[in-house]
Amino acid sequence: MSYLREIQQYICQYIELAEANSQLHMKASTLADQFVTGALKRVWAIDAASTGFAQELTNRAGGLAGITPLRRPFNLSKEDLVIAADHGIDSDLQISAYNDILNSGATLLLIASKNSTVYQSVNPSLFLDNALNETPVYLSNNRFCPIDTTLNIAIAWCFIAEWINACVIRGCVPVINASTFQQGGTERVALYNSHGLFHNQGAFDVTPLSPGIYCGL
């Protein structure tokens, strides 16, 4: 079997997670309820294993403007949501960081394999299974393939899109980053830099899509 064919098989495992009736969009809806009611107020992304996960979720055009990279020392409370992903490396470091987050009272959304040491050692508030049998991923002939990193990021982006849509359904429109390469993009980023997660009520009339639609894209 070719290298690319094996990679394709791994990617196909993601399809079941991304189906419209999956746990992904239902958990996004649950968290949207908590943000709209004010129980949760801030969103963070952590890169405990230094693989670029948090960088891919923050300051990206089309992404959520209010998501912030989380670094030690943590200063969290029950009003915080932290998005994390297991990459199969530095497990002890990850476990320590995630347990500290949970002990602070914050909500931890963990993307990982259900077979991973990290998932089995941490009791995350919310869990999304990346459907991999092992991390890091190795193909035939012991060839290393960082497909887990790609899947984790894709799942996180899909989750954030579903969360944004769920918030819009509930009447709250999250602030989205504009590309700084667009006309007025830099000014828009500066305008909303300290705005918070949501636009003021009534600022935009946005028509939401059906729940789960982004998972099928």
N, C-alpha and C positions, 0 to 999 in steps of 0.2 A: 504494500500500500504506500502511495506517495505521501510525502510530508504534508502537502497541502490538503490531501484527502483526509488525513488524520485530524488536521486542524478543523476542517469542515465538520467532522463528526462531533468534535467538542462544542463547536458553536451551535450545532443543531440541538444540543441538550438544553440550551438556553430558551428554546422556543416554548417548551412547556411552562416554564416560569413566566414567560411573557404573554401567555394567553389572556384574553379579556377577563375571564372569571378567576384569575389567579390570585394568590395571596398578596401579590405586589400592589395591585390597585386598591384592594380592600384595606390594606394597612395604610396606604396613602390617604384614603378617606378618613380612617380613624385619626390619623395625626392632623389632618386638616381640621377636624372638629375641635381638637385640643388647641390649635393655634387660633382659630376663629373665636373661641370662647375666652382666650387669654391665658389658658392653663400653661401653654408653651409660648415662648416669646422670641427665642433666638435659635439659629441653626448654625452648627459647626461641622466641619469635616476634618478628620484627623488622619495623619499619615504616619502611623506609629512605626511602620516598617520602612519608611523612606523610599517608597517606590513611585511617588508622584501622584498618588490617588487624590489627595486633597488639592493639589495644584490643578488637576483636571476639572475639579468641581467649582473652583472659585475664579472670579474675574474672567469668565468666558462669555463671549457674545452669545445672547440667547439663553444664558443661564440665569439662575436666581441671583439677584444682586445682594441679597442679605445674608448669604452663606459666607462664613469666615473660617480660615484655617485655624485649627486649635493646636496650641503648643503649650508645653509645660513652662511654668507651673500652672495647673488648672485652677480656674476660678469659676466654678459652675454651681448651678442650683437646680431645683426641680423645674425651673422654667426653660431649661436648655435641652435641645435635641442635638446629639452628636452622631454623625454618619461615619461608619468605619468599615474597613474591608480587610479580610485576612488574605495575605499573599503567600503564605506558607514559609515565610522566613522570619527569623527573630521572634519565635513564638512566645518565649518568656517575656520579652519586652512588650509585645502586644497584650498579653494576658494581664500584666501589671498595669498598663495604661488603661485598659478597658475596665478592670475592676476598680481602679481609682475613680473613673468616670461614674460608674454605677454607685459607688459609695458616696459620691457627692450629691446623689439624688437626681442626677440628670437622666434623661432617656437615651439609651444607646440602641441605635439601629445598626446591626452587624450583618454584612454581606460575607458569606463564607460557605465552605462545604460543610455539610452536617457531619462528615467524617473527620473533620479537622481537629487537631489538638486544641486550637484556640477556641473554637465553638464549644467543644466538650468541656473546656475548663472555665468558660465564662457563661453566665446566665443573662444574655442580653434581653433588654426590654422588648425588642422586636428583632426578628431574624428573617433574612432572605437567603434561601439556598441557591448558590450559584451552580448547583447540579454537577459539580466536578467530583470525581471519585477520590482525587488527591490533589494537594497543592504543596509545592509547585508542580506543574504538569510536566510529565516526561512522555515522549512518544516512543515508538519502537527504536531499538538500538540505543536506548538511553539518551535520546536527543531531547534536550531541554526546550520547552516551549512556554513562553510567558503568557499563554492564552488566559490564565486566571486573572491577570492584571487587566486585560482588555475586557473580559466579561464583567468583572467587578465594576469597572467604570461605566460600561454600557447599562448595567442593571441600575446603578446609581442615577444616571441621567434619566433613564426611563421612569424610575421612582419619583424623581423631582418633577418631571413633566406631569405625571399623574397627580402628584400633590398640588401643583399649581392649578391644574384643571379642577381638582376637588375644591380648592379654596374659591375659585371663581364661581363654581356652582353654588357655594354658600354665601356669595355676595362680597367676597374680599378678593381684590386683584393684587397679586404679588408684583413687586418691582422686578423687571427683567433687565439685564445688562444689554446695552446697545454696543455695537461694534464701534471702536474708536476710529475706525477707518471710514465710517459713514459721516456724511455731513451733519454736524451738530452732535456727533457721538461723544466726543470728549466733554463737551458742555453738559450733556445729559448725565454722564457718569458723575461729574462734579456736583450736579444739582441733587442727585439722589444718594450721594455718598453717605449722608447721615440721616436718611429718610426713614429707615426702618424697613420691615419686610413688605408692608402693604402700602398701596396708594391710598389717599384719602377716599372715604366713601363717596361714590358718585363722580369721581374724577374721570372714570372711563366706563363705557358701556360695552362690555365684552361678553360675547356669546360663548358659553362653555360647550365642549364636545361631550359625547357620551363617555361615561367612565370606562376605562380600559382601552380607549381608542389609541392612545400613544403606545401601548404595549404591542399593538399589532402593526405598527409602522415598520 
